[in-house]
C-alpha cells in the first residue's frame, strides 16, 4: 500500500488521504498543545508560509501518547492552533504513533531511519517526517530538531528543486 492510500481523517472528521497532497513535499509532524516543544508551531507555520506556493505543506498530526500533552477535543486543538499560533496548515485527527494501536501511517513512517541510522518508535512530540512529491519518506528529524534548522530547510529545498 502506498502512503497515498492510507485512510486518514482531517481534524474536522472528514475522510482524506495523503493522496490529497500528491505532487507536494509534505512534512508530517506529530504535534501537541501542552508540550515544551509546542512553540515549534511558530517555525512550522513559517515553513508553511515560506514554501506553500512552491508545492509544500506541513501536515500536523495531534498525538496524546506523550505524557498526555494533547488532551483536547478536535475543536479545542483547532482553536488552540489557530488562535495561539496562527496555524494555517492542515491538521489530522488525533492518532497513535507508537504501540499496539499505532496508526498505519506511522507503521510506515517509523520504518525510516533518522540521520543517525535509527528507525523505530517516535521519540516524542514534534518528530518530523519529510515526504517527497512522489510520496516517499526522504527524511526523519527527531523532536528537538527545530522546524527551521538548516538541515531540515535544506532537505525541503532539495525536494522542491526536484
C-alpha positions as CSV (number, residue, x, y, z in Angstrom):
1,X,0.0,0.0,0.0
2,X,1.3,3.4,-0.9
3,X,1.4,6.2,1.7
4,X,-1.0,8.0,-0.5
5,X,-3.6,5.3,0.0
6,X,-3.7,5.1,3.8
7,X,-7.1,6.2,5.1
8,X,-6.9,9.3,7.4
9,X,-9.3,11.9,8.8
10,X,-9.0,15.6,9.0
11,X,-9.3,17.3,12.3
12,X,-12.9,18.1,11.4
13,X,-13.6,14.4,10.8
14,X,-13.6,14.4,7.0
15,X,-12.1,11.3,5.3
16,X,-8.8,12.1,3.5
17,X,-5.5,10.5,2.5
18,X,-2.0,11.8,1.8
19,X,-3.1,11.5,-1.8
20,X,-4.7,14.9,-1.3
21,X,-1.2,16.2,-1.2
22,X,0.2,14.3,-4.2
23,X,3.0,16.1,-6.0
24,X,3.8,18.2,-2.9
25,X,6.6,17.9,-0.4
26,X,4.9,17.2,2.9
27,X,6.4,17.5,6.4
28,X,4.3,15.2,8.7
29,X,4.7,16.2,12.3
30,X,3.1,14.7,15.4
31,X,2.0,17.8,17.4
32,X,0.8,18.5,20.9
33,X,-0.6,21.6,22.5
34,X,0.8,21.3,26.0
35,X,4.4,20.3,25.3
36,X,7.6,22.1,26.0
37,X,8.2,21.9,22.2
38,X,4.8,23.4,21.3
39,X,6.4,26.7,20.3
40,X,7.7,24.8,17.3
41,X,4.3,25.5,15.8
42,X,5.7,29.0,15.0
43,X,8.5,27.6,12.9
44,X,6.2,25.1,11.3
45,X,3.9,27.9,10.3
46,X,6.8,29.9,8.9
47,X,7.8,27.0,6.8
48,X,4.2,26.6,5.5
49,X,4.1,30.3,4.6
50,X,7.6,30.3,3.0
51,X,7.1,27.2,0.8
52,X,3.3,26.7,0.2
53,X,3.5,28.4,-3.2
54,X,6.3,26.0,-4.2
55,X,4.3,22.9,-3.6
56,X,4.9,22.2,0.1
57,X,2.7,21.7,3.1
58,X,3.1,20.9,6.8
59,X,0.7,18.2,8.0
60,X,0.1,18.3,11.7
61,X,-0.9,15.0,13.5
62,X,-2.1,15.6,17.0
63,X,-1.0,12.8,19.4
64,X,-1.7,12.3,23.1
65,X,0.7,9.4,23.7
66,X,3.5,11.5,25.3
67,X,2.6,12.5,28.9
68,X,-1.0,13.3,27.9
69,X,0.2,16.5,26.3
70,X,-2.6,16.7,23.7
71,X,-5.7,16.0,25.8
72,X,-8.2,18.3,23.9
73,X,-11.0,17.6,21.6
74,X,-10.6,18.2,17.9
75,X,-12.4,21.6,18.3
76,X,-10.1,22.6,21.2
77,X,-7.0,21.6,19.2
78,X,-8.1,23.6,16.2
79,X,-8.9,26.7,18.3
80,X,-5.6,26.5,20.1
81,X,-3.6,26.1,16.9
82,X,-5.3,28.9,15.1
83,X,-5.5,31.4,18.0
84,X,-2.2,30.7,19.7
85,X,0.0,30.1,16.7
86,X,-2.0,31.2,13.6
87,X,-1.7,27.7,12.1
88,X,-2.9,27.6,8.5
89,X,-1.5,24.1,7.6
90,X,-3.8,21.1,7.7
91,X,-4.3,19.0,10.8
92,X,-5.4,15.4,11.0
93,X,-7.4,13.8,13.8
94,X,-5.5,12.6,16.8
95,X,-3.6,9.4,16.1
96,X,-1.4,6.9,18.0
97,X,2.1,7.0,16.6
98,X,3.5,4.1,18.7
99,X,2.4,0.9,20.4
100,X,-0.3,-1.7,19.6
101,X,-2.7,0.9,18.2
102,X,-0.1,2.7,16.1
103,X,-1.9,4.1,13.0
104,X,-0.9,2.5,9.7
105,X,0.6,5.9,8.6
106,X,3.1,5.7,11.4
107,X,3.7,2.0,10.9
108,X,5.1,3.1,7.5
109,X,6.8,6.3,8.6
110,X,8.7,4.8,11.6
111,X,10.5,2.3,9.3
112,X,12.6,5.3,8.1
113,X,15.8,5.9,10.0
114,X,16.9,9.3,11.2
115,X,20.3,10.8,10.4
116,X,22.0,8.5,13.0
117,X,20.5,5.5,11.3
118,X,17.9,4.8,13.9
119,X,14.4,3.7,12.9
120,X,11.6,2.6,15.2
121,X,9.3,4.4,17.6
122,X,8.6,8.1,17.5
123,X,10.6,9.6,20.4
124,X,8.3,12.4,21.5
125,X,6.0,15.2,20.2
126,X,7.2,17.1,17.1
127,X,9.1,14.3,15.4
128,X,9.2,15.2,11.7
129,X,9.0,13.1,8.5
130,X,9.6,14.6,5.1
131,X,7.9,13.1,2.1
132,X,8.9,13.7,-1.4
133,X,6.4,14.9,-4.0
134,X,6.3,11.3,-5.1
135,X,5.1,10.2,-1.7
136,X,8.4,8.6,-0.5
137,X,9.8,9.2,3.0
138,X,13.1,11.0,2.4
139,X,14.0,12.3,5.8
140,X,13.3,11.9,9.5
141,X,14.1,14.6,12.0
142,X,13.8,14.0,15.8
143,X,11.7,16.2,18.1
144,X,14.4,18.6,19.1
145,X,15.3,19.5,15.5
146,X,13.7,22.9,15.1
147,X,11.5,23.4,12.0
148,X,13.8,26.0,10.6
149,X,17.1,24.1,11.4
150,X,19.5,24.3,8.4
151,X,19.4,20.5,7.8
152,X,15.6,20.4,7.6
153,X,15.3,23.5,5.4
154,X,18.0,22.1,3.1
155,X,16.0,18.8,2.8
156,X,12.8,20.7,2.0
157,X,14.6,22.8,-0.6
158,X,16.0,19.6,-2.2
159,X,12.5,18.2,-2.6
160,X,11.2,21.4,-4.0
161,X,14.0,21.7,-6.5
162,X,13.5,18.2,-7.9
